[in-house]
């Protein structure tokens, strides 16, 4: 179930990157917080969906996906590459990995 959610989250992030930027999203919260939150949830989902894959691999792949996501936004949002957004994605990835690691430990009694 978590793996399917991770795949769905990846699809949503790509779609959001391609579509024109909705002004309502920016009115809800600062852009860096939206990016960090989205990637924290995204990473957490992948951590639970791929329990046998190392944390490092998931973090590296998701951070690379964050940079790719920002590159795709150049097309969809018609703006230049935003390094600040990519770094916010990376911070969210690390937060999600920490939360995912804690959840993995909690779910596996042998790791407690």
Residue pairs with C-beta under 8 A, 6 or more apart in sequence:
2 45
2 46
2 48
2 49
3 49
3 50
4 49
5 45
5 49
6 42
6 45
6 46
6 49
6 50
9 41
9 42
9 45
10 42
10 65
13 38
13 42
13 65
13 69
14 69
14 72
17 69
17 70
17 72
17 73
17 76
17 77
18 72
18 75
18 76
19 76
20 76
20 77
20 78
21 73
21 76
21 77
25 34
26 34
28 34
29 37
31 85
31 88
32 84
32 85
32 88
33 88
35 85
35 88
35 89
35 92
36 88
36 89
36 91
36 92
36 95
37 92
38 89
38 92
39 62
39 66
39 88
39 89
39 90
39 91
39 92
39 93
39 96
40 92
40 93
40 95
40 96
40 99
41 96
42 62
42 92
42 93
42 96
43 58
43 59
43 62
43 92
43 93
43 94
43 95
43 96
43 97
43 100
44 96
44 97
44 99
44 100
44 103
45 96
46 58
46 62
46 100
47 55
47 58
47 96
47 97
47 99
47 100
47 101
47 103
47 104
48 100
48 103
48 104
48 107
50 58
51 104
51 107
51 108
55 97
55 100
55 101
58 97
58 100
59 93
59 94
59 97
62 93
62 96
63 89
63 90
63 93
66 86
66 89
66 90
66 93
67 86
67 89
69 86
69 89
70 81
70 82
70 83
70 85
70 86
70 89
71 81
73 79
73 82
73 85
74 80
74 81
104 111
105 111
105 112
106 112
